[in-house]
């Protein structure tokens, strides 16, 4: 089950419609805003949302310099609006 979770995490973070780097900013799915408390908890050596995202820097398309900027707080994180049409809500 851990391998499946890891694979799905990589796939989700690699989806540029939902998560992308634009200049010196990460634009993330609103799911990270809604469940931020879950990502702020320590997990597998990470701490906070930036630490979690840095763990998956490759999936997010971040190079080593961008990863360090993320970890140091020098990269902005913004959350994309959720497209409710995906759930047939509109």
C-alpha positions, 0 to 999 in steps of 0.5 A: 500500500505504501508503494501505491500511495507513493506512486499516486503522490508522484502522479498527482504532483506531476500533473501540471494542470494541478501543480506547477512552477511559474517563475519563482512561485509554486501554484498548487491544487487547492487540496493543499490549502484545504488539508494543509494541517495534514501536510504541516505534520512531520512525516518521513523526515519532512516538516511542513508543506514546503518540506513535503513538497521538497521531498517530491521536487522532481515530480514538481519539476524543481531543480536543486536550486528551486528546491532549496529556495522552497525549503528556505521560504524564498519561493512563494506558494499559491493555491489554484482555484478548484474547478468544481466542474470536475465533480459535476457540481456546476 
